Amino acid sequence: MAVFANAIKLTLGLLFKAQDWQVQGQRPTHPKFVLIAAPHSSNWDFVCFLGAAEALDLELSFLGKASLFRWPIAGALRDLGGVPVDRSQASDIVQAMAVEFARRDRFILTIAPEGSRARRDRWKTGFYNIAMAAGVPIICGSIDYPRKVITIGPTILPSGDYEADMKGVEAFYRAGVGKHPERTSPILPVPQLPPASPPTS
């Protein structure tokens, strides 16, 4: 299975270059971190990030529904970096990933904070909670389809104040345009304006 997975990774890396995609920013040197993959609006995002990882010689891991890890593809999914989880128990996922970080010498967990390809009112915070529980940094990764660029950006050392930490990277993510921009979710909830006062007579 490992040979098959390596062939897939190599193929994705070649396709990434053949389609004129590029990676900008510095290759991360941390042995363990959570990598944000955003904006997430298409299944192609995953393919592009795997291609970028191959170009940077990084071994990415990703969360997958436990039901997918069955014969005959379970071995290949694991070799590709898949980690099976029960998504119905969010708190259990955080603790399970903290244990996974602790038991490995090197571990790069890639997460799309939107949680789905549909637009949401805000990012989910699971990636942040995992980084906090594991005591690892968060590295920002942005995809931009018009320019065909994946950018490795700022590093966040989570302080426990999610809103303060994430406000610092909003400008970075505004530069990335997803394959379907209308599905892009904001990092933080958009403030609701108070209703307009009725005109006085």
N, C-alpha and C positions, 0 to 999 in steps of 0.2 A: 504493500500500500504506500510505503514511503516513496518508492520510486515513482508511482503514479502521481502523488501529491507534488513531488519536486518537478515533475514534467509540467504539471498545471501551472505552478509558480513561474517556471522558466518561460512558458508560453505567454502568460500574462505580462511578464516583463518585456518580452519582445513586442507584443501587441501595443503596449504602453508607448514604447519608443517609435514603433512603426506609424502610429496614429498621431505622432508629433506632440504627445503629452510631455510635460516637463515637471521637474520638482524644484522648488525654490526654498531657500532657507537652509539652515545647518542640520546635518544629520545628528539626531539626538545621541548623546553618549551615556545617558543614564541607563543602568542595567535593568531597572524596573520603572515603569510608569504607565499611566492611563493616557491613551491617545484619543483625543476628540476627533471624530470624523464628521464634518458638517460643512455646508448644509446637506441634509439627506432628503432627496426628493425622487430618487430613482434606484432601481436595483443595480444600475451600472456604477453607482458610487462605490460599492464594495469591490467591484472589479478594478476600478481605477486606483483605489487605495492599495489593493494587493499588488498592482503593477508598480506603484510608487515604492512600496516596501521592497519589492524585488530590486528596483533600481538603486535603492539605498542600502541594500543588503541587510534588511531588518526582518526579524521573524515576528510577525504579528499573530496575536491570538484574538479570538472573537467569541462572543456568547451565542449559543444556539439552543433552540428548544430541544429538550431532552428526547422528545418523541422522534426527532430527526436522526438521532444517533442509533440507528438500527442496521442490521445486516441488510444489504451488502455494502452500504456506504459509510458505516460508522467509522471504520478505520481510516478511510480517506479523509473524512471530515476532521478527525483528530490530527492527522498528519498535516492538514492545511492550517491548523491552529485552532480548531473548534473546541470549545469547552461547553459540555452539556449542562443546562440549568433548568430548573423548574421556575418558569417566569411568573407563576401564580403567587409565589412567596417572595416579595421584593426584599424584605429584611434578611431572609435566608440567603439570597443571592449576594448581598453585601458581605455577609460573614463568610460565605463560601469562597468568595474571591479574595478576601483578606487572607484566608488560610492558603489559597493558591499562591498568592504573592509571597507569603512567608516560606513556603516549601521550595520555591524555585530560586535559583541564583540569578536568572534572567527571565523577565516576563513583561511583554508589552501587550496590554489589553486595549483593543480598539473598540470604541463605543460610539454609536450615533445617538446623541442626546435627545433627539426628537422622539426616538422610540418607534417611529413608523414613517412611511413616505408621505402621509397626509399631514396637512397643516394643523398645528396645535396652538394653543394660546400661550405656551411657553415650553422651554426645554424641560425634560425630566431631570431629576437631580441624582439619579442612581450612580452615574459616573463619578460625581463629586463625593458621594457618600462612600463609594468603594475606595477612592484615593485617600480619603480621611481615615477610614478604618485600617487600610493597609500601610499608611504612613509613607505614601509615594507621591511624587509630583504628577501634575497633569500637563501634558504638552498639547498645544493647539494645532490641529491640522485642518486646513480649509481647502475645499475644492471649488474651482472656477471653470465652468464649462466653456464660456465664450473664448477664454484665453488658453484653454487646455493646460491648466496649471494646478498642481497641488502644492500648497505652501505649508511648510513647517514653521510655525510661529512661536508666540511667547510660551514660556513655562510658568505654570501657576503652582505655587506652593500653598495648598489649601490651608486657610487660617481658621476655618469653621464659620466664617461669615460669607455665606454663598453669594449674596447679592453684591457685596463689596468686591469680592474676588472676580466675579463674572462681569461686572461693569467695566473692569479694566481691559476686557478683551472684546467688547461689543464692536468697537471700531474695526478691529482685525477681521471679524466675521462679516461685517458689512461689505467688505471688498470681495467676498466670494459669492458667485452666482451659481445656483444649482441648475440642474438640467431642466427642472420645472420650477421656476422662481416663485410662482404663485403658491407653491406648497411650503415655502420656507417659513419656519417657525421662529418667533423671537426668543432670545435667550432668557429674558425676564418678562413678566407680564407687562403688557402695554398699559400705562396708567389710564384709568377711565376718567374722562372729563365730567365734571358735574353738569347736570342738566341746565340748559340755559334758562335764565329767569324770564318769566313772561313780561312782555312790554308793559310799562306803566302807562295809564291813560292820562 
